[in-house]
Amino acid sequence: MLKISVSPIVKEKIPGIKLGLVEAQEVQVKKEEPRFDELFNDLVKEIQQEFAQKPLSSNEIISHVRRLYRRVGWEPTRYRPSSEALARRILQDKGWYRINNLVDLGNLVSARVHLPMGLYDLDKIQGQIWLDVGKANESYQGISRHEIHADGKLILRDDVGIFGNPTADSRRTSINEETRNILAVFFTPPEVTTPYLEKALQMLSEYYQPLAENVQADILKFD
C-alpha cells in the first residue's frame, strides 16, 4: 500500500487525523455503473429519512468533519466537504452528476458514511504524497478547469504540487477512461472511530472488487 506523510502543521492543528485508503490496480473504467441506480435510490431513502426533521449538522460525523475544516481555519459552510455536498444535493432533489463507474461508486460510499473522499489516478501522482495545509498564493486546477485557491485548506500534494482536498479534486490526477490504478482517500476526523472507518473502506472495496484485479485497504493514523 501507498504511504502518505503528514506535515508538522497538520500534526499540530489536527492531532489524531486519519486517512482511509483504498488502492485498486488494473481497474475497468466505464461510463456507467449498472448497480448505481438501485444503490442511489436506497441512499436517497436513507438520507431523506435521517434528515426529514433535522439539519445535516445533527449528524455527529458531519459535525466532526466540519470541525476538522475549522481546525485549519477553513469554513465548511462556505466550502462544503464533498460528502456533505452530495447529501445536500439529495435533500434538495437535485440529483448527482454521473462521471464514471469508479467515481459514482465512490460518491455513493462517501455520501453514505458522511466522510469526504478524494479519488485519484495513481499513475499521475509523482513522488512523495503529503497531507498538508495550503500556503499563501497556492492553487491548483479543479476538475471543472477553474482555479482552486488552497491557502489555509487541508490538501494533498506530491512533488509536482497540490492535487486535491476534501472538497475538490484536481484535473491533473482525475480519473478517465485511460486510468488503470486508483487511490481513494477518506479524510477522517480524529473523533471518528477506526471501526467506523474500516466499514467505509470495506464497503468501497467490495464495490471495486468486480472492477479491478487487486483491491487493498489501509488506515493511516497521525497522532
CYANA upper distance limits for C-alpha pairs under 8 A (distance plus 0.5 A):
  1 MET  CA     23 GLU  CA      7.61
  1 MET  CA    216 GLN  CA      7.62
  1 MET  CA    217 ALA  CA      8.18
  1 MET  CA    218 ASP  CA      7.75
  2 LEU  CA     23 GLU  CA      8.40
  3 LYS  CA    129 ILE  CA      7.98
  4 ILE  CA    128 GLN  CA      7.72
  4 ILE  CA    129 ILE  CA      5.63
  4 ILE  CA    130 TRP  CA      6.14
  4 ILE  CA    131 LEU  CA      7.45
  4 ILE  CA    220 LEU  CA      8.36
  5 SER  CA    128 GLN  CA      8.22
  5 SER  CA    129 ILE  CA      6.77
  5 SER  CA    130 TRP  CA      5.27
  5 SER  CA    131 LEU  CA      6.70
  6 VAL  CA     10 VAL  CA      7.07
  6 VAL  CA     11 LYS  CA      7.44
  6 VAL  CA    130 TRP  CA      5.94
  6 VAL  CA    131 LEU  CA      5.25
  6 VAL  CA    132 ASP  CA      6.81
  6 VAL  CA    222 PHE  CA      7.73
  7 SER  CA     11 LYS  CA      7.02
  7 SER  CA    130 TRP  CA      7.21
  7 SER  CA    131 LEU  CA      6.69
  7 SER  CA    132 ASP  CA      5.77
  7 SER  CA    133 VAL  CA      8.43
  8 PRO  CA     12 GLU  CA      6.62
  9 ILE  CA     13 LYS  CA      6.58
  9 ILE  CA    132 ASP  CA      7.63
  9 ILE  CA    133 VAL  CA      7.57
 10 VAL  CA     14 ILE  CA      5.99
 10 VAL  CA     15 PRO  CA      7.73
 10 VAL  CA    131 LEU  CA      7.84
 10 VAL  CA    132 ASP  CA      6.45
 10 VAL  CA    133 VAL  CA      7.20
 11 LYS  CA     15 PRO  CA      5.41
 11 LYS  CA     16 GLY  CA      8.13
 11 LYS  CA     17 ILE  CA      8.46
 11 LYS  CA    222 PHE  CA      7.35
 11 LYS  CA    223 ASP  CA      7.40
 13 LYS  CA     71 ARG  CA      6.55
 13 LYS  CA     72 VAL  CA      6.92
 14 ILE  CA     68 LEU  CA      7.77
 14 ILE  CA     71 ARG  CA      7.14
 14 ILE  CA     72 VAL  CA      8.39
 14 ILE  CA    190 PRO  CA      8.04
 15 PRO  CA    190 PRO  CA      7.70
 15 PRO  CA    222 PHE  CA      7.03
 15 PRO  CA    223 ASP  CA      5.57
 16 GLY  CA    189 PRO  CA      8.10
 16 GLY  CA    190 PRO  CA      5.28
 16 GLY  CA    221 LYS  CA      6.82
 16 GLY  CA    222 PHE  CA      5.62
 16 GLY  CA    223 ASP  CA      4.76
 17 ILE  CA    187 PHE  CA      8.45
 17 ILE  CA    188 THR  CA      6.65
 17 ILE  CA    189 PRO  CA      5.73
 17 ILE  CA    190 PRO  CA      5.07
 17 ILE  CA    221 LYS  CA      6.69
 17 ILE  CA    222 PHE  CA      6.06
 17 ILE  CA    223 ASP  CA      7.52
 18 LYS  CA    187 PHE  CA      7.14
 18 LYS  CA    188 THR  CA      5.51
 18 LYS  CA    189 PRO  CA      6.90
 18 LYS  CA    190 PRO  CA      6.90
 18 LYS  CA    219 ILE  CA      7.32
 18 LYS  CA    220 LEU  CA      6.03
 18 LYS  CA    221 LYS  CA      5.06
 18 LYS  CA    222 PHE  CA      6.69
 19 LEU  CA    185 VAL  CA      6.77
 19 LEU  CA    186 PHE  CA      6.01
 19 LEU  CA    187 PHE  CA      5.73
 19 LEU  CA    188 THR  CA      6.22
 19 LEU  CA    219 ILE  CA      6.28
 19 LEU  CA    220 LEU  CA      5.63
 19 LEU  CA    221 LYS  CA      7.17
 20 GLY  CA    184 ALA  CA      8.39
 20 GLY  CA    185 VAL  CA      6.07
 20 GLY  CA    186 PHE  CA      5.25
 20 GLY  CA    187 PHE  CA      7.34
 20 GLY  CA    188 THR  CA      7.61
 20 GLY  CA    197 LEU  CA      7.24
 20 GLY  CA    198 GLU  CA      8.34
 20 GLY  CA    201 LEU  CA      7.31
 20 GLY  CA    217 ALA  CA      8.01
 20 GLY  CA    218 ASP  CA      6.60
 20 GLY  CA    219 ILE  CA      5.12
 20 GLY  CA    220 LEU  CA      6.98
 21 LEU  CA    183 LEU  CA      7.39
 21 LEU  CA    184 ALA  CA      6.10
 21 LEU  CA    185 VAL  CA      5.35
 21 LEU  CA    186 PHE  CA      6.99
 21 LEU  CA    201 LEU  CA      7.73
 21 LEU  CA    217 ALA  CA      5.94
 21 LEU  CA    218 ASP  CA      5.65
 21 LEU  CA    219 ILE  CA      6.54
 21 LEU  CA    220 LEU  CA      8.28
 22 VAL  CA    183 LEU  CA      6.29
 22 VAL  CA    184 ALA  CA      5.55
 22 VAL  CA    185 VAL  CA      7.27
 22 VAL  CA    201 LEU  CA      7.07
 22 VAL  CA    204 LEU  CA      8.08
 22 VAL  CA    205 SER  CA      7.25
 22 VAL  CA    215 VAL  CA      7.48
 22 VAL  CA    216 GLN  CA      6.20
 22 VAL  CA    217 ALA  CA      4.91
 22 VAL  CA    218 ASP  CA      7.14
 23 GLU  CA    181 ASN  CA      8.03
 23 GLU  CA    182 ILE  CA      6.28
 23 GLU  CA    183 LEU  CA      5.13
 23 GLU  CA    184 ALA  CA      6.93
 23 GLU  CA    215 VAL  CA      6.19
 23 GLU  CA    216 GLN  CA      5.76
 23 GLU  CA    217 ALA  CA      6.79
 24 ALA  CA    181 ASN  CA      6.25
 24 ALA  CA    182 ILE  CA      5.89
 24 ALA  CA    183 LEU  CA      7.15
 24 ALA  CA    208 TYR  CA      7.98
 24 ALA  CA    212 ALA  CA      6.66
 24 ALA  CA    213 GLU  CA      7.95
 24 ALA  CA    214 ASN  CA      6.10
 24 ALA  CA    215 VAL  CA      4.86
 24 ALA  CA    216 GLN  CA      6.97
 25 GLN  CA    180 ARG  CA      6.81
 25 GLN  CA    181 ASN  CA      4.99
 25 GLN  CA    182 ILE  CA      7.14
 25 GLN  CA    212 ALA  CA      6.35
 25 GLN  CA    213 GLU  CA      6.37
 25 GLN  CA    214 ASN  CA      5.79
 25 GLN  CA    215 VAL  CA      7.09
 26 GLU  CA    180 ARG  CA      5.18
 26 GLU  CA    181 ASN  CA      6.09
 26 GLU  CA    212 ALA  CA      5.89
 26 GLU  CA    213 GLU  CA      6.13
 26 GLU  CA    214 ASN  CA      7.84
 27 VAL  CA    179 THR  CA      7.85
 27 VAL  CA    180 ARG  CA      5.58
 27 VAL  CA    181 ASN  CA      6.64
 27 VAL  CA    182 ILE  CA      8.12
 27 VAL  CA    211 LEU  CA      5.99
 27 VAL  CA    212 ALA  CA      4.69
 27 VAL  CA    213 GLU  CA      7.31
 28 GLN  CA    180 ARG  CA      7.67
 28 GLN  CA    211 LEU  CA      5.80
 28 GLN  CA    212 ALA  CA      6.82
 29 VAL  CA    100 ASN  CA      7.31
 29 VAL  CA    101 ASN  CA      6.88
 29 VAL  CA    102 LEU  CA      7.10
 29 VAL  CA    176 ASN  CA      7.59
 29 VAL  CA    177 GLU  CA      5.91
 29 VAL  CA    178 GLU  CA      8.10
 29 VAL  CA    179 THR  CA      7.48
 29 VAL  CA    180 ARG  CA      8.37
 29 VAL  CA    211 LEU  CA      8.38
 30 LYS  CA    100 ASN  CA      6.24
 30 LYS  CA    101 ASN  CA      6.08
 30 LYS  CA    102 LEU  CA      8.35
 30 LYS  CA    177 GLU  CA      7.38
 31 LYS  CA     99 ILE  CA      7.37
 31 LYS  CA    100 ASN  CA      4.94
 31 LYS  CA    101 ASN  CA      6.57
 32 GLU  CA     98 ARG  CA      8.36
 32 GLU  CA     99 ILE  CA      8.36
 32 GLU  CA    100 ASN  CA      6.00
 32 GLU  CA    101 ASN  CA      5.72
 33 GLU  CA    100 ASN  CA      7.60
 33 GLU  CA    101 ASN  CA      5.06
 33 GLU  CA    104 ASP  CA      8.06
 33 GLU  CA    105 LEU  CA      8.35
 35 ARG  CA     39 LEU  CA      6.82
 36 PHE  CA     40 PHE  CA      6.29
 36 PHE  CA    104 ASP  CA      7.91
 36 PHE  CA    105 LEU  CA      7.61
 37 ASP  CA     41 ASN  CA      6.58
 38 GLU  CA     42 ASP  CA      6.84
 39 LEU  CA     43 LEU  CA      6.77
 39 LEU  CA    108 LEU  CA      8.17
 40 PHE  CA     44 VAL  CA      6.63
 40 PHE  CA    108 LEU  CA      7.39
 41 ASN  CA     45 LYS  CA      6.93
 42 ASP  CA     46 GLU  CA      6.91
 43 LEU  CA     47 ILE  CA      6.62
 43 LEU  CA    108 LEU  CA      8.05
 43 LEU  CA    112 ARG  CA      7.26
 44 VAL  CA     48 GLN  CA      6.48
 44 VAL  CA     90 ILE  CA      6.84
 45 LYS  CA     49 GLN  CA      6.47
 46 GLU  CA     50 GLU  CA      6.60
 47 ILE  CA     51 PHE  CA      6.63
 47 ILE  CA     87 ALA  CA      7.40
 47 ILE  CA     90 ILE  CA      7.91
 47 ILE  CA     91 LEU  CA      7.84
 47 ILE  CA    112 ARG  CA      8.44
 48 GLN  CA     52 ALA  CA      6.00
 48 GLN  CA     90 ILE  CA      8.17
 48 GLN  CA     91 LEU  CA      6.81
 50 GLU  CA     54 LYS  CA      8.30
 51 PHE  CA     55 PRO  CA      6.57
 51 PHE  CA     56 LEU  CA      7.01
 54 LYS  CA     58 SER  CA      7.09
 55 PRO  CA     59 ASN  CA      8.49
 56 LEU  CA     62 ILE  CA      7.44
 56 LEU  CA     84 GLU  CA      8.40
 57 SER  CA     62 ILE  CA      6.49
 57 SER  CA     63 SER  CA      5.90
 58 SER  CA     62 ILE  CA      8.20
 58 SER  CA     63 SER  CA      7.58
 59 ASN  CA     63 SER  CA      6.72
 60 GLU  CA     64 HIS  CA      6.57
 61 ILE  CA     65 VAL  CA      6.71
 61 ILE  CA    113 VAL  CA      8.47
 61 ILE  CA    114 HIS  CA      6.75
 61 ILE  CA    115 LEU  CA      7.87
 61 ILE  CA    192 VAL  CA      7.45
 62 ILE  CA     66 ARG  CA      6.76
 62 ILE  CA     84 GLU  CA      7.54
 62 ILE  CA    114 HIS  CA      6.46
 62 ILE  CA    115 LEU  CA      7.99
 63 SER  CA     67 ARG  CA      6.81
 64 HIS  CA     68 LEU  CA      6.71
 64 HIS  CA    189 PRO  CA      6.65
 64 HIS  CA    191 GLU  CA      7.17
 64 HIS  CA    192 VAL  CA      8.00
 65 VAL  CA     69 TYR  CA      7.05
 65 VAL  CA     81 PRO  CA      8.08
 65 VAL  CA    115 LEU  CA      7.67
 65 VAL  CA    188 THR  CA      7.76
 65 VAL  CA    189 PRO  CA      6.43
 66 ARG  CA     70 ARG  CA      6.94
 66 ARG  CA     75 GLU  CA      8.35
 66 ARG  CA     76 PRO  CA      6.03
 66 ARG  CA     81 PRO  CA      8.16
 67 ARG  CA     71 ARG  CA      6.72
 68 LEU  CA     72 VAL  CA      7.89
 68 LEU  CA    189 PRO  CA      6.29
 69 TYR  CA     73 GLY  CA      7.13
 69 TYR  CA     74 TRP  CA      5.47
 69 TYR  CA     75 GLU  CA      6.87
 69 TYR  CA     76 PRO  CA      6.55
 69 TYR  CA    153 LYS  CA      8.14
 69 TYR  CA    154 LEU  CA      7.88
 70 ARG  CA     74 TRP  CA      5.43
 70 ARG  CA     75 GLU  CA      6.31
 70 ARG  CA     76 PRO  CA      7.63
 72 VAL  CA    133 VAL  CA      7.97
 72 VAL  CA    152 GLY  CA      6.78
 72 VAL  CA    153 LYS  CA      7.14
 72 VAL  CA    154 LEU  CA      7.55
 73 GLY  CA    152 GLY  CA      6.78
 73 GLY  CA    153 LYS  CA      7.96
 74 TRP  CA     79 TYR  CA      8.19
 74 TRP  CA    152 GLY  CA      6.90
 74 TRP  CA    153 LYS  CA      6.34
 75 GLU  CA     79 TYR  CA      6.73
 76 PRO  CA     80 ARG  CA      5.46
 76 PRO  CA     81 PRO  CA      6.98
 79 TYR  CA    167 THR  CA      7.26
 80 ARG  CA     84 GLU  CA      6.87
 80 ARG  CA     85 ALA  CA      6.27
 80 ARG  CA    167 THR  CA      6.67
 81 PRO  CA     85 ALA  CA      6.70
 81 PRO  CA    116 PRO  CA      6.28
 81 PRO  CA    166 PRO  CA      6.26
 81 PRO  CA    167 THR  CA      5.17
 82 SER  CA     86 LEU  CA      6.79
 82 SER  CA    110 SER  CA      8.47
 82 SER  CA    116 PRO  CA      5.61
 82 SER  CA    117 MET  CA      7.50
 82 SER  CA    166 PRO  CA      6.68
 82 SER  CA    167 THR  CA      5.16
 82 SER  CA    168 ALA  CA      7.46
 83 SER  CA     87 ALA  CA      6.98
 83 SER  CA    107 ASN  CA      8.01
 83 SER  CA    110 SER  CA      5.82
 83 SER  CA    111 ALA  CA      5.29
 83 SER  CA    114 HIS  CA      5.74
 83 SER  CA    115 LEU  CA      6.06
 83 SER  CA    116 PRO  CA      5.09
 83 SER  CA    117 MET  CA      7.64
 84 GLU  CA     88 ARG  CA      6.51
 84 GLU  CA    111 ALA  CA      7.35
 84 GLU  CA    114 HIS  CA      6.92
 84 GLU  CA    115 LEU  CA      8.45
 84 GLU  CA    116 PRO  CA      8.05
 85 ALA  CA     89 ARG  CA      6.76
 86 LEU  CA     90 ILE  CA      7.10
 86 LEU  CA     96 TRP  CA      7.89
 86 LEU  CA    107 ASN  CA      8.04
 86 LEU  CA    111 ALA  CA      6.39
 87 ALA  CA     91 LEU  CA      6.93
 87 ALA  CA    111 ALA  CA      6.29
 88 ARG  CA     92 GLN  CA      6.64
 89 ARG  CA     93 ASP  CA      6.54
 89 ARG  CA     94 LYS  CA      5.61
 89 ARG  CA     95 GLY  CA      6.52
 89 ARG  CA     96 TRP  CA      7.58
 90 ILE  CA     94 LYS  CA      6.58
 90 ILE  CA     95 GLY  CA      6.36
 90 ILE  CA     96 TRP  CA      8.34
 98 ARG  CA    104 ASP  CA      6.81
 99 ILE  CA    103 VAL  CA      6.70
 99 ILE  CA    104 ASP  CA      6.80
100 ASN  CA    104 ASP  CA      6.37
100 ASN  CA    176 ASN  CA      8.47
101 ASN  CA    105 LEU  CA      6.59
102 LEU  CA    106 GLY  CA      6.67
102 LEU  CA    208 TYR  CA      7.91
103 VAL  CA    107 ASN  CA      6.66
103 VAL  CA    119 LEU  CA      7.65
103 VAL  CA    175 ILE  CA      8.13
104 ASP  CA    108 LEU  CA      6.88
105 LEU  CA    109 VAL  CA      7.04
105 LEU  CA    204 LEU  CA      7.98
105 LEU  CA    207 TYR  CA      7.41
106 GLY  CA    110 SER  CA      6.66
106 GLY  CA    117 MET  CA      8.11
106 GLY  CA    119 LEU  CA      8.16
106 GLY  CA    184 ALA  CA      8.44
106 GLY  CA    204 LEU  CA      7.17
107 ASN  CA    111 ALA  CA      6.53
107 ASN  CA    117 MET  CA      8.30
108 LEU  CA    112 ARG  CA      6.63
109 VAL  CA    113 VAL  CA      6.65
109 VAL  CA    200 ALA  CA      7.37
109 VAL  CA    203 MET  CA      7.50
109 VAL  CA    204 LEU  CA      6.81
110 SER  CA    114 HIS  CA      6.13
110 SER  CA    115 LEU  CA      5.82
110 SER  CA    116 PRO  CA      6.37
110 SER  CA    117 MET  CA      6.52
110 SER  CA    186 PHE  CA      8.46
111 ALA  CA    115 LEU  CA      7.48
111 ALA  CA    116 PRO  CA      8.38
113 VAL  CA    200 ALA  CA      7.03
115 LEU  CA    186 PHE  CA      6.78
115 LEU  CA    187 PHE  CA      7.10
115 LEU  CA    188 THR  CA      7.01
116 PRO  CA    166 PRO  CA      5.85
116 PRO  CA    167 THR  CA      7.62
116 PRO  CA    186 PHE  CA      6.31
116 PRO  CA    187 PHE  CA      6.25
116 PRO  CA    188 THR  CA      8.19
117 MET  CA    166 PRO  CA      6.66
117 MET  CA    184 ALA  CA      7.15
117 MET  CA    185 VAL  CA      5.83
117 MET  CA    186 PHE  CA      4.85
117 MET  CA    187 PHE  CA      6.65
118 GLY  CA    164 GLY  CA      7.43
118 GLY  CA    165 ASN  CA      7.52
118 GLY  CA    166 PRO  CA      6.88
118 GLY  CA    168 ALA  CA      8.06
118 GLY  CA    169 ASP  CA      6.68
118 GLY  CA    184 ALA  CA      6.15
118 GLY  CA    185 VAL  CA      5.65
118 GLY  CA    186 PHE  CA      7.13
119 LEU  CA    169 ASP  CA      7.81
119 LEU  CA    174 SER  CA      7.79
119 LEU  CA    175 ILE  CA      7.99
119 LEU  CA    182 ILE  CA      7.53
119 LEU  CA    183 LEU  CA      6.29
119 LEU  CA    184 ALA  CA      4.94
119 LEU  CA    185 VAL  CA      6.95
120 TYR  CA    169 ASP  CA      8.35
120 TYR  CA    173 THR  CA      5.78
120 TYR  CA    174 SER  CA      6.05
120 TYR  CA    175 ILE  CA      6.81
120 TYR  CA    182 ILE  CA      6.07
120 TYR  CA    183 LEU  CA      5.68
120 TYR  CA    184 ALA  CA      6.86
121 ASP  CA    125 ILE  CA      7.52
121 ASP  CA    173 THR  CA      5.65
121 ASP  CA    174 SER  CA      6.37
121 ASP  CA    175 ILE  CA      6.06
121 ASP  CA    179 THR  CA      6.68
121 ASP  CA    180 ARG  CA      8.07
121 ASP  CA    181 ASN  CA      6.52
121 ASP  CA    182 ILE  CA      5.17
121 ASP  CA    183 LEU  CA      6.96
122 LEU  CA    173 THR  CA      7.99
122 LEU  CA    181 ASN  CA      5.96
122 LEU  CA    182 ILE  CA      5.47
122 LEU  CA    183 LEU  CA      6.42
123 ASP  CA    179 THR  CA      8.40
123 ASP  CA    180 ARG  CA      8.38
123 ASP  CA    181 ASN  CA      7.06
123 ASP  CA    182 ILE  CA      8.34
124 LYS  CA    172 ARG  CA      7.58
124 LYS  CA    173 THR  CA      5.87
125 ILE  CA    158 ASP  CA      7.04
125 ILE  CA    173 THR  CA      7.14
126 GLN  CA    158 ASP  CA      6.37
126 GLN  CA    159 ASP  CA      6.22
126 GLN  CA    160 VAL  CA      7.07
127 GLY  CA    158 ASP  CA      6.35
127 GLY  CA    159 ASP  CA      5.75
128 GLN  CA    158 ASP  CA      5.89
128 GLN  CA    159 ASP  CA      6.77
129 ILE  CA    156 LEU  CA      7.24
129 ILE  CA    157 ARG  CA      6.13
129 ILE  CA    158 ASP  CA      5.09
129 ILE  CA    159 ASP  CA      8.02
130 TRP  CA    156 LEU  CA      6.11
130 TRP  CA    157 ARG  CA      5.81
130 TRP  CA    158 ASP  CA      6.85
131 LEU  CA    154 LEU  CA      7.85
131 LEU  CA    155 ILE  CA      6.43
131 LEU  CA    156 LEU  CA      5.29
131 LEU  CA    157 ARG  CA      7.24
132 ASP  CA    154 LEU  CA      6.44
132 ASP  CA    155 ILE  CA      5.85
132 ASP  CA    156 LEU  CA      6.61
132 ASP  CA    157 ARG  CA      7.74
133 VAL  CA    150 ALA  CA      8.31
133 VAL  CA    151 ASP  CA      7.89
133 VAL  CA    152 GLY  CA      6.25
133 VAL  CA    153 LYS  CA      5.85
133 VAL  CA    154 LEU  CA      5.11
133 VAL  CA    155 ILE  CA      6.12
134 GLY  CA    138 GLU  CA      6.82
134 GLY  CA    150 ALA  CA      5.29
134 GLY  CA    151 ASP  CA      5.05
134 GLY  CA    152 GLY  CA      5.64
134 GLY  CA    153 LYS  CA      5.82
134 GLY  CA    154 LEU  CA      6.97
134 GLY  CA    155 ILE  CA      6.73
135 LYS  CA    150 ALA  CA      7.25
135 LYS  CA    151 ASP  CA      5.23
135 LYS  CA    152 GLY  CA      6.79
136 ALA  CA    150 ALA  CA      8.09
136 ALA  CA    151 ASP  CA      5.32
136 ALA  CA    152 GLY  CA      7.98
137 ASN  CA    149 HIS  CA      7.73
137 ASN  CA    150 ALA  CA      7.99
137 ASN  CA    151 ASP  CA      6.84
138 GLU  CA    149 HIS  CA      6.68
138 GLU  CA    150 ALA  CA      5.89
138 GLU  CA    151 ASP  CA      6.49
139 SER  CA    147 GLU  CA      7.00
139 SER  CA    148 ILE  CA      5.83
139 SER  CA    149 HIS  CA      4.81
139 SER  CA    150 ALA  CA      5.53
139 SER  CA    151 ASP  CA      8.03
139 SER  CA    162 ILE  CA      7.81
140 TYR  CA    147 GLU  CA      6.19
140 TYR  CA    148 ILE  CA      5.85
140 TYR  CA    149 HIS  CA      7.28
140 TYR  CA    150 ALA  CA      7.95
140 TYR  CA    161 GLY  CA      8.35
140 TYR  CA    162 ILE  CA      6.68
140 TYR  CA    163 PHE  CA      7.41
140 TYR  CA    170 SER  CA      7.35
141 GLN  CA    145 ARG  CA      6.01
141 GLN  CA    146 HIS  CA      6.24
141 GLN  CA    147 GLU  CA      5.17
141 GLN  CA    148 ILE  CA      6.50
141 GLN  CA    170 SER  CA      6.22
141 GLN  CA    171 ARG  CA      6.46
141 GLN  CA    172 ARG  CA      7.97
142 GLY  CA    146 HIS  CA      5.98
142 GLY  CA    147 GLU  CA      6.49
142 GLY  CA    148 ILE  CA      6.56
142 GLY  CA    168 ALA  CA      7.24
142 GLY  CA    169 ASP  CA      6.57
142 GLY  CA    170 SER  CA      4.85
142 GLY  CA    171 ARG  CA      5.72
143 ILE  CA    168 ALA  CA      8.33
143 ILE  CA    169 ASP  CA      6.85
143 ILE  CA    170 SER  CA      5.59
143 ILE  CA    171 ARG  CA      4.58
143 ILE  CA    172 ARG  CA      8.38
143 ILE  CA    174 SER  CA      7.46
144 SER  CA    171 ARG  CA      7.81
145 ARG  CA    171 ARG  CA      7.32
150 ALA  CA    154 LEU  CA      8.37
150 ALA  CA    155 ILE  CA      7.88
153 LYS  CA    165 ASN  CA      8.00
154 LEU  CA    165 ASN  CA      6.50
154 LEU  CA    166 PRO  CA      7.77
155 ILE  CA    162 ILE  CA      7.28
155 ILE  CA    163 PHE  CA      8.13
155 ILE  CA    164 GLY  CA      6.28
155 ILE  CA    165 ASN  CA      4.91
155 ILE  CA    166 PRO  CA      7.85
156 LEU  CA    162 ILE  CA      6.28
156 LEU  CA    163 PHE  CA      6.45
156 LEU  CA    164 GLY  CA      5.92
156 LEU  CA    165 ASN  CA      6.61
157 ARG  CA    161 GLY  CA      5.68
157 ARG  CA    162 ILE  CA      4.53
157 ARG  CA    163 PHE  CA      6.12
157 ARG  CA    164 GLY  CA      7.83
158 ASP  CA    162 ILE  CA      6.96
158 ASP  CA    163 PHE  CA      7.87
163 PHE  CA    169 ASP  CA      7.00
163 PHE  CA    170 SER  CA      5.56
163 PHE  CA    171 ARG  CA      8.41
163 PHE  CA    172 ARG  CA      7.34
163 PHE  CA    173 THR  CA      6.99
164 GLY  CA    168 ALA  CA      6.51
164 GLY  CA    169 ASP  CA      4.79
164 GLY  CA    170 SER  CA      5.84
165 ASN  CA    169 ASP  CA      6.62
166 PRO  CA    187 PHE  CA      6.96
169 ASP  CA    173 THR  CA      8.30
169 ASP  CA    174 SER  CA      7.62
170 SER  CA    174 SER  CA      6.61
175 ILE  CA    179 THR  CA      6.38
175 ILE  CA    182 ILE  CA      8.39
188 THR  CA    192 VAL  CA      7.16
188 THR  CA    197 LEU  CA      8.27
192 VAL  CA    196 TYR  CA      7.34
192 VAL  CA    197 LEU  CA      7.76
193 THR  CA    197 LEU  CA      7.01
194 THR  CA    198 GLU  CA      6.54
195 PRO  CA    199 LYS  CA      6.85
196 TYR  CA    200 ALA  CA      7.15
197 LEU  CA    201 LEU  CA      6.83
198 GLU  CA    202 GLN  CA      6.59
198 GLU  CA    219 ILE  CA      8.39
199 LYS  CA    203 MET  CA      6.62
200 ALA  CA    204 LEU  CA      6.87
201 LEU  CA    205 SER  CA      6.47
201 LEU  CA    217 ALA  CA      6.92
202 GLN  CA    206 GLU  CA      6.60
202 GLN  CA    217 ALA  CA      8.24
203 MET  CA    207 TYR  CA      6.92
204 LEU  CA    208 TYR  CA      6.72
205 SER  CA    209 GLN  CA      6.46
205 SER  CA    215 VAL  CA      6.86
205 SER  CA    216 GLN  CA      7.81
205 SER  CA    217 ALA  CA      7.77
206 GLU  CA    210 PRO  CA      8.23
207 TYR  CA    211 LEU  CA      8.40
208 TYR  CA    212 ALA  CA      6.80
208 TYR  CA    215 VAL  CA      7.71
209 GLN  CA    213 GLU  CA      7.76
209 GLN  CA    214 ASN  CA      7.60
209 GLN  CA    215 VAL  CA      6.69
